[in-house]
Amino acid sequence: MLERFHVPHDVAVHVDIADMHATVTDIFLKMGMPADDADTAAEVLVYADIRGIETHGVSNMLRRYVESFGKGRINPTPKPKIIREMPAAATLDCDGGHGLVVGPFAMEMAIERAKTYGIGTITANNGRHFGAAAYHAAMAIDHGMIGISMTTGGMTVLPVDGAKPMFGLNPIAVAVPTNSEAPFIFDASMSSVAGNKIALAKRLGVDVAPGWIAGADGVPIMEESPVPDEFFMLPTGGTREGGAHKGASMAAWVEIMCTLLGASGAGPNRRDEVSHHFIAYNIEAFTDLEEFKSEMDIYMNEIKSTPPIPGKERVVYAGLPEHEEEIERRKNGIPYHPEVIDWFRGITGELGLEWRLTND
């Protein structure tokens, strides 16, 4: 998480992880979800906050989920079903279920197939937002596997030099196990920055960086500026000179893997609100697991031991800052902006729920 998006220390309200998990579970139960599903959904959502991925934690997402339940856009009691399959692969109909529940279900399907066939892959259509992609990919780590997850995001990303969105935010996550070093866990949208970071920028009153967004005319905004009322997202790289053709091509690939592979259309022609794709690689099918993890330790340690450039303190790899953030937050609680706590006071009061979020 970039520094501009951190909640200022002087206003942050620290909340115990267990209290937040219980509160989110209570809210999902009130939305009509079964107890086990509500608990799973809360785990996925709070995972993001524990790891410092505020864009996909309760601050941004829970209120959107509550609104979607209220509008009947999320099925609280889905019955996912396989509609096409071969031994190592399948297409899953999510039945409009919450992505925080159906996502882990689909990843488990991929993991189970990988145990037998070395690789397992699931495309899931008729889905809903599944939270932080990292959670689903990281499920594979405990099984001695490499996990990949991806999903279609909102259709707000422009192609290079284009003035009409052709892609979603389309995040990709990759999780790789280690022994003693922090696992390698990469999670990023194929837009210049996660769309929810723009929501955070609005909430915190901070400017967006050059090359993050375009104006309503599609022209990239190349200076620090407040978020305009109308804007589009740029692909990773911002402009062609910054490598945006690479980000745009990866965004198109996610569209293909999640939507076309699941027979639900792509880009402006999507027929489903959200589609996902999951892959699990059983490392034992390719090499010795313990040797692989030991070599990963060596490689990750070498990366973080790289001499930094002048003015920088250190070099990190994907997953290391989140690992360190998790240690800190499990010890001292999760820092939230007062506006978020105010929202919780309002929604728990409206739903008649117990107030648990005591400032620790």
N, C-alpha and C positions, 0 to 999 in steps of 0.2 A: 504494500500500500504506500503510495507516494505521501510525503510528509504533509502536503497541502490538504490531504483528506483525513488526517488524524484529528480526533476530537481534542481540542485544547485541554491541557492538563488541569488548568484552573477551573474548568467548568465540568469536566468529566464526572459522571456518576458511575461508580464501580458496583457491579452486580455479581453475586455469586452464580456460578455456572449452573448448579443444580436448581437454584431458584428460577433462573430464566428458562431452563428446560421444562420445569414443572408448569410454569406460566404458559409457555407456548403450547404444551400438550393440552392444558385446560382449554385454551382457545380453539385448538383444532377439534377437540371433543365437542365443543359447542357448535362447531360447523357441521357436525353430523358424522365425523369420521369414527370408525371403530377404534377401540383403545390401543391395540397394537399398531395400527396405522398412524394414529395420532402421535404415539411415542416415537416411531420411526421418523416421521416428518419433522418432529421437533429436534431429533438428533441431527438430521441433515442440516437443518437451518442453523442451529446453534454451533455446529461444527465450523461454519464459516466465520462466526464471530470469535470462536476460540482461536482460530488460525489467523485472525486479523484481516479476514476477507470481508470487510464491512459492506461492500457493495452487494453481497449475496446473503447477508445475515438478516436479523430481525428488523434492523433499522429501515431498510429499503423494502424488503420482500413481504414481511408478514402482513402489513396493511394492504398490500396488493392482493395477497391471497384471500384475506378476509373479504375484500371487495368482490373478488371473483366468485367466491362461494355465495355471496349475497346475490349476485346476478345469475347464479346457476351455471357458471362457466366451468366449474370443477365438479366432477362427480365424486361425492364423498365416499361412496361404497362401490368402487369399480370392480369388474370381473375381467381382468386381462385375459386374452386368449391368443393362442398361436394360430395364425392364419396360413402360414406356409413354413415348411422347414425341411432341412436335410440334417444329417447327424451333427455337424459342427455349427450349424447356422439356422436362424429362424427369423421370421417377421412376427412381431407381437402387436396386437391391437390393444392399446392402453385403456380403451373404454372411457376416455375422458378423465381418467383418474389423476390425482395429484402426482406430479412428477417426483416429489420428494418421497413417494411411496413406490410408484411403479418403476422409477429409475433404479433403485436398489434391487427390486425384484428382477428386472431385466439383466442387471449386471451379474446377479447370482446365477441366472440362466447361462450367461456366457462363461462364467467360472466353472460351472458344473460340466459343461461341454468340453472345456479345455482340460479338465482332469482326465478325460477319456481320449480326446482326439488331439491334444497338444495346443489347440486353439479353439476358441469359442467366440462367436460373434452374433449379435442381435441387433436388428433394426426395429425400432418401435414407432408406430404411427398413432394418430389420434391421441396425442399426449398433451401434457400441460407442463409449464415451467418446472425444471427439475433442480433448481438451486445451483450451488457451486459444482461445476463439473468435476472438480478435484475429488469430492467425496466419493463419487461412483468409481472413478478410476482407482482410487486408493484402496477400495475394497479388495482388489486383487492381491495387494501386498502380503496380507496375512496368509495367503494361500501359496506363497512362493511364485507369484505370477506378476507379469507386467500388465497393467490395466490402461485402457484407453477409453475415454468417453467423449462424446461430442453431441451438440444439440443445436437446433435452429433457434436463433433469437429473433427479436422484432425486426421487421423489414424496414430498416432505417439506414443501411449502409450503401453508399454510392459506389459504382464502379469507377475506375480511374477515368477522369475527365468527363464523367457522366453527371447529369442533373436529376436522375430518377433512381431511387433505391432498387437494387437488384439482388441484394444479399441481406441475410440477417446478421446479427452480431456474431453468431456462430462460433462459440467457444470450443476449444479443444483442450482436453486434459490428458496428461500422460503421467503414470505413477510407476516407479521402479524401486524394488526393494534393495536394501543394503543390510549390513550387519550392525556396525556401531555408529556409522555416520547417519545424519538425517536423510531419510529417503528422498530421492529425486522426485519431486511432484511439480510438474509444470501445468499451469492452468491459465489460459488467456483467450480472450475473444479475438476474432480475426478483424475486428474494427480497431481503429487507432488506439482506443482506450475503451474499457468496459462501459456500456451504456449507463449502467447504474452509477458510475463515477460522475456522470453529468448531473444526475439527481443529487448526489452528495455535494457537488460543487454548488448547486442552487441552495441546498439546505445550509451549507456552511458559509455561503457568501464569498466563495473564492473564484478567481478567474480560471478559465481553461487555458491550456498551453497551446502554442501555435501548432497547427496541423492536426488537431484533434477532431474538429468539426468543420462543416461547411455551412454557409448561410442558406437561406431559402432558395437562392438561385443556383446552389450547387458549387459555388466558388469557395475553395478552401480558405478558412480564416487563419492567416499566418502571423498573428500577433496575439499576445496575452489579452484576453477580453472576457467580460462577463458572458454568461450563457444567454444568447438571444432567445426571444419568444419562439421563433421558428428556426429550425436547423436540421441538418442531416449529419450522420456519422460518416467519417472517412475510413477507408480500410487501413489496416496496419501499414505503417509507412507514411501515411498522410497524403503525399503527392508522389508522382512517378519518380521524381528526383530522389525521394526518400525511400523508394522501394515499394510503393503502394501496389504496384502490379503483382508483387509476391503475396501481399496480404489479401488482395482481391481474389487471386487465384485459389488461395487456401480457403477463403470464404465460399467460393463456388464449389470446391471439393466437398466441404461439409454439407452444403445444400444437396449435392448429389448423393452422398452416403446416407444422409438422414431422410431425405424426402423421396427422391427418385427411386432409390433402392427399396423403399417401402411403399412404392406405388401411390404417392400422395402429392405429386406435382412439386415444382421447384420455383423459388423466387416469387415473382408476382402471381404465379399460377398455383401456389400452394393450396391444397384442399384441406389440410389439417392445420390447426392452430400451432402445434409444436410437434416435431419429430426428433427422435434421438438415434444414436448409434453407439454400440458398446463392443469392445474387443478385449479378450483376455488371452494372454500368451503364457502357457505353462513352460516356465524356464527349463524344467527337467526334460522337456521334449527336444531341447536344443543343446543344452550343456549342463554340467553339474551345478546344482543350485547354490551350494555353499561356496564353491569356487567363484561363481558369478558374483555373489554378494560381496565376497572379499575383494574381488577386483573392482567392484563398484565403490567400496570404501576407499580403496587406493585412489581411484579416479576423482571421486568427490573431494577427498582431502587435498589432492593436487590442485584442483580448481580453486578451492578456498585459500590455498597457500600461495596462489599466484601473487607476485608483487603488484600492489596497486599503483595506479598512476598518481602523479603529484596532486595533492588536494583531496584524495580519497583515502579512507581508512582501511578498506579491505575489499576483497572480491567475494561474491557470494554466488551460489547456484540456486536454481529453482527448487523451492521447498525448504531451504535453510532458514530464511527469515521467518517463514510461517512456523517452522518448528520451534524457533526461539521465542516467537510471540506466544505460542501455545504454552510453553513452560511458564512464561511470565503471567499469563492470564489465568492459568489453573491455580497459580499461587495467590494472585491479588484480585481476581475477578475481572469481568469484562467491562471496559470503559464505554459508556454510552453518552450521547449528547442529551442534555436536559429535555430537548424537544421530543426525543424518543421515549423517555420516561413519562412525559406528559401524555403521549399517545397511549401508552400502556395503562396509565391511570384512567383515561377516558374509556378505552375499550373494555377493560376488566370491570369497570363500574357499569357500563352499558350491558354487559353480559352477565352481571351478577357473580363475578368470580372473586375468589380470595386474593387479596393483595400480598404478594410474596417478595417483591423487588426492593427489599431493604437495602439502603446504601451501606456497603461494606467498606 
